[in-house]
Structures are given as C-alpha cells and as structure tokens.
Amino acid sequence: MVVQNLVAELKREHQISVVTGGYQNEVIEAEGIKHYYLRAGNIFNFLDINRQPYGLRLIWHLVDLFNMVNYFKLKKIVLAEQPELVLTHSLMGLAFLGPRLLAKLKIKNIQTIHDLQLLHPGGLQQVGQEKVLNSLMAKLYQLVTKKLMGSPAKVIFPSQWIKDLFEQKKFFPQSIKLVLPNPVSAELLAVKTKREAKTVSSLELFYAGQIEAHKGILWLVEVLKDLSLDFSLKIAGQGTKVLALQKIIAQDPRFIYLGLQNQSQIFQAYQQADFTIVPSLVYESYSLATAESLILGTPVIGVNLGGIAELVLDTRNGFLYVPGSKLSFVGALEKAKIADWLALSQQAQVSVKMVKIEDYVKQVLS
C-alpha cells in the first residue's frame, strides 16, 4: 500500500518506472507508468515461498542473496531507463544485488525498510524468539546483507524501534537515516469523525488484518472465547488461517467474521467499535491498523511490542499488554471497560502524526 500510494503521487510530477517480481518476464504500460515484471531467476518464485519445504527455502535464500540472473535483468533495465533516482523497497526475491549495481553505476538510491528481511531470512521476529537475530546463522546472513546494501543516500524507517535495531546491527553506516511514519491515505483524511461520550457496558471490539497465526488473531479468539466478559468481536481480513478461525468461532454469536473489506468498510468498522485490538505475536515496524484506528478516534488495545508500542500510549489513547499473556490482556480489557472512553478517543485523534502522501514524498526526496 505504501509503494502504491508513493507511485501514484510521484507520477504527478515525475516519469516513473516500476520493477517488481512476477511469474514471467514482461513489460506492461498502464496509466503512464512502465511496469517491469521479473521472473524469480531462482528455483521457485518468491510468491510461492510459504508453500515450500524448509530445505528448498534454504537453497532459495542462498540463491536469492547472489541472484546474478536478476542482477543482469535489472542492469539492462537501469541502463535503458537511465534513472536519476531509484527508490528501493523489500528487495528479497527481486534483487539483493540491486544496491551494489546502483552504487557501481553511481545512481542515487533511497531505501525504505519495512521489516527485518535484512536481519533474518524469515523477515519476522517472533515473541519469545528474540535471540534468533543474534544466532550464528543470522550474524553470517547479516554480514552478507550489510555488504550488499552498503550505504544508500538515505534510508527511511517507519518507526524509531526499527531504526534503532538496524543501527544496533551497524547497517547503513554512511547513510542519512530518517524516521518517517507511513503516509495516510486521502480516503482516510476525508473521513469526518465526531466522537461523543458513551458508557461502555458491552465491549464492541474490532480486528483488521491478515488472518495468520503470527498476527495473533487465533490467539485472540481462543482467549476471548473462554471469558465471561460481555463483548463482541468483528474480524476483517483474509489469510491462510481463515478456516482455522471459522472453526474456533463457529456457533459463537459474539464473533462476526466479515471477510475481506474495502477501505471505506474498514473505516466504518473502526468508528463503530469501542476498541480496536492489535494482538500481533511478532515485532512489527509499524501498524497501519493501529494508526488508522487512532486517527478515526477509536482507542487501541495492543501489544507492547515494536512499532505498535510507539503508537499506543498506555492509558492515554488505549492500553498496552504483554504479547501472548492472557492475564495481561484481560487486565487491559478490564481497564478499557471502566476508562473514560471519550477522553481516550479525543487523545487518540491527536496522538498520531498524520503524514499526507504529498508531504511524505517531499521528505523522502529532500
């Protein structure tokens, strides 16, 4: 979503080409933008990695680090397009050698970090597995990726947490580093919100996100199902664990699975809820669901983890709890039920730094 919004804004004043992964090599021009799709140049496509056994994934990652097939494909594109600036995002599966190519050709590169894929091949850090990033395999992997990335002109981080983590690992030593929250959509800015005081007797909760185990949604419904608390939970999203979710919540009217929703439906659901729940079981660099909910005046009950903890100010615009802890989560729910909801809502709306896409672009390019 960040890249899509960025491209849409950039094309207003600049000539844009986009290079991304695909199932076949092809060039498609649409709405004035040339899209280059590159096949993996690997033993399987990155889009299929979650369906592959561990052994094949290991081989895939080794090839991916030094993917000369995609290196030469990218070199051909860059030489043809002659760009003044290249913005890079999440290079796994496409071109980890890309930054070295750009440095060799003396083309300015600005990189945006969205996750931990440069620190660990999995790209995610599970709660309780914090030592993984310091394992021997991870350290060797980081030595390679650190060398491949070098020091782009500028590196953008969506939160202070992830910036600090990469600095701790000594990445991008000569780069300008900037913390810049993900931009909010024009659709969100157009939503009119007027929140009024109310007594929260039955908690109306909302979850928006992927239906995946690491997002904590299965953990959340298992915990809530056993509580005698008066609540309802609406769930929006899709993922590989939809069937598992539906099995858990079957025959329980307190849970409502909405499926995949568009932006306007999501925004409406935020406004109808008393609290948005963000139960992630992995460290996240930034949480769009958290930011959107707060901007719309709906307080958040979220994990005290990574970039989420930078957005949720405990007892001010929501409540934090220890990730994976039923006791801590129930405590947060109890606090939420007796809190001054209007005060939380009002603080929520002013607590998030809203970065318009046009301002985001200016800061990236400055």
Buried (B, 14 or more C-beta within 10 A) or exposed (E): EBBEBBBBBBBEEEEBBBBEBBEEEEEEEEEEBBBBBBBBBBEBBBEEBEEBEEEEBEEBBBBBBEBEBBBEBBBEBBEEBEBEBBBBBBBBBBBBBBBBBBBEBEBBBBBBBBBBBBBBBBBBBBBEBEEBBEEEEBEEBBEBBBEBBBBBBBBBBBBEBBBEBBEEBEBBEEBEBBBBBBBBBEEBEEBEBEBEEEEBEEBBBBBBBBBBBBBBBBBBBEBBEEEEEEBBBBBBBEBEBBEBBEEBBEEEEBBEBBEEBEEEBBBBBBBEBBBBBBBBBBBBBBBBBBBBBBBBBBBBBBBBBBBBBBBBBBBEBBBBBBBBBBEBBBBBBEBBBEBEBEBBBBBBBEBBEBBBBEEBBEEBEE
